[in-house]
Amino acid sequence: MHRRMPLLTLLLALTAVAVLSAPALAQKMTYTKKVDNFVFVDDTSGSMGGAYCDMNQPKSVLAKDMLTKLNAQIPELDYNAGLCTFASYELVKAPAIYDRAAYGQAIAGLPTDVVSFGFVGNPTPLGVGLRDFEAVLKTLKGKTAVIILTDGGQNKDIDPVKVATHLAKTYDICLHILSFAQTTSEKATVEALRAVTPCTVPAAIDELGTDTARFEYLKKILFTEAPAVAAPAPAPADKDSDGDGVFDSKDKCPDTPKTHKVDANGCSIPATMEIMIEFDFDKSDIRTEYAGELKKFAEFAAQYPTEKITIEGHTDGVGTDAYNQKLSERRAQAVVNALVKGYGIDAKRIKAVGYGKTKPIAPNTTEAGRQQNRRVMGVIEGAFLKR
C-alpha cells in the first residue's frame, strides 16, 4: 500500500533538487571588466521583421529578447554603457555608468514591429548608422566593446565595412556582430565586419540559447571572473595628482596638461582625423560628392591652427610604379589646393605626399578593391584632443 507524499514535502524536495542543480553562474565570484565602455546596437531595419530560420519569430523580437537576457547576466561594474539602433539611427540610452535596471528599461522600449516587405525589403543603411554612431565614440574614453545585433541584410548607401575600418583606426574599439544572417550575402557582410577588428568575438543568435552560453559570450567580451576571496587590508587613499580623472595608481602619464583629453591610462589622446576621398581611374579630380568630407576636415583642422597637416595620395595597382607615384602626388596636391583655396588653410602648414601603389587597403584584384585604393588621406600631426 503506497502512501501519498504530502504536497509541502514534495515541493521542498523539488526545491532542493533545483538548488543542487543550479548552474555555476550563481556561485559567488569576483568580476573584473575587460573594457571601459560597451554599447549594444540593435538593427531595427525592415529585414529584421522577417522570421529567423525555424524559430518562427521575427528577428526583431528575438533580438530584443536576447538583449533582455544578456542584460540580466552582465555584472554591475563601472562600465559606461549605451544603447542605440540602426535604420534609422537613434541613441536610445546615452553612455552612463551601467545600471542593470535602468538599462533594462531602455531595452524594453526598443521597437519590435519593424516593417518588412519581403524581397524588396526596408533598406538597412548600416554604413550610415555606423557613421552617425561615431558621435557616441567621440564621447568615450578607453576601450569600447560595440556589439551589433544584425542580419547584415539589404545594405545601401555608404559601405559599412569602409566606415567600420575608419572607426577601428580612429578609436580603441572591438566590433562584435551577434548575427541573424541567413543568406550568403548577409553572411558575407557579417564576416567582413567581423574582420575589421581582430579582437572580435563571433556568435549567432541560435548559439546563445542557454544561460551558460550567454554568460560565456559576455565573459569573452566584457569581463573576467575569479572565485571571491577575502578583501585585503584597505589601501591608502588613491589620488589624482594631475586632475585628469585617472587615479595615480593607474596613471601611466603623470602631469598631463589640464587642457588635454586622456585615455584610461591618463595619457593624452592624439587629435587625428582621416579624410577619405576616392578617385576615378587614372584621375586626380575631386568628385563633388566629397565636398562634405573636405569641409569636415577643414573645420577639424581649424581647431589646431599651428599644427602641420599631411595629405597622403594613393593609387590602385594598375600601371607602372613611376606613373602611379606621379598620379598619387597629383591627387594629394588636388586636395591640398582644395583645402587652401576653398577653406583658407595656410599653405605653409600643409603638404602633399604621394605613395603611389605601395599602400593598398584592399585587394587590387577586383574593381571594388581598386576603387578603395584610389584615395587620399589627411592627418593632423602632433595635436591632442582638448578636454
C-alpha positions, 0 to 999 in steps of 0.5 A: 500500500503506497502512501501519498507524499504530502504536497509541502514535502514534495515541493521542498524536495523539488526545491532542493533538487533545483538548488543542487542543480543550479548552474555555476553562474550563481556561485559567488565570484569576483568580476573584473571588466575587460573594457571601459565602455560597451554599447549594444546596437540593435538593427531595427531595419525592415529585414529584421521583421522577417522570421529567423530560420525555424524559430518562427519569430521575427528577428526583431523580437528575438533580438530584443529578447536576447538583449533582455537576457544578456542584460540580466547576466552582465555584472554591475561594474563601472562600465559606461554603457549605451544603447542605440539602433540602426535604420534609422539611427537613434541613441536610445540610452546615452553612455552612463555608468551601467545600471542593470535596471535602468538599462533594462528599461531602455531595452524594453522600449526598443521597437519590435514591429519593424516593417518588412516587405519581403524581397524588396525589403526596408533598406538597412543603411548600416554604413550610415548608422555606423557613421552617425554612431561615431558621435557616441565614440567621440564621447568615450574614453578607453576601450569600447566593446560595440556589439551589433545585433544584425542580419547584415541584410539589404545594405545601401548607401555608404559601405559599412565595412569602409566606415567600420575600418575608419572607426577601428583606426580612429578609436580603441574599439572591438566590433562584435556582430551577434548575427541573424544572417541567413543568406550568403550575402548577409553572411558575407557582410557579417564576416567582413565586419567581423574582420575589421577588428581582430579582437572580435568575438563571433556568435549567432543568435541560435548559439546563445540559447542557454544561460551558460552560453550567454554568460560565456559570450559576455565573459569573452567580451566584457569581463573576467571572473575569479572565485571571491576571496577575502578583501585585503587590508584597505589601501591608502587613499588613491589620488589624482595628482594631475586632475585628469580623472585617472587615479595615480595608481593607474596613471601611466602619464603623470602631469598631463596638461589640464587642457588635454583629453586622456585615455584610461591610462591618463595619457593624452589622446592624439587629435587625428582625423582621416579624410577619405576621398576616392578617385576615378581611374587614372584621375586626380579630380575631386568628385563633388560628392566629397565636398562634405568630407573636405569641409569636415576636415577643414573645420577639424583642422581649424581647431589646431591652427599651428599644427602641420597637416599631411595629405597622403595620395594613393593609387590602385595597382594598375600601371607602372610604379613611376606613373602611379607615384606621379598620379598619387602626388597629383591627387594629394596636391588636388586636395591640398589646393582644395583645402587652401583655396576653398577653406583658407588653410595656410599653405605653409602648414600643409603638404602633399605626399604621394605613395603611389601603389605601395599602400593598398587597403584592399585587394587590387584584384577586383574593381571594388578593391581598386576603387578603395585604393584610389584615395587620399588621406589627411592627418593632423600631426602632433595635436591632442584632443582638448578636454 
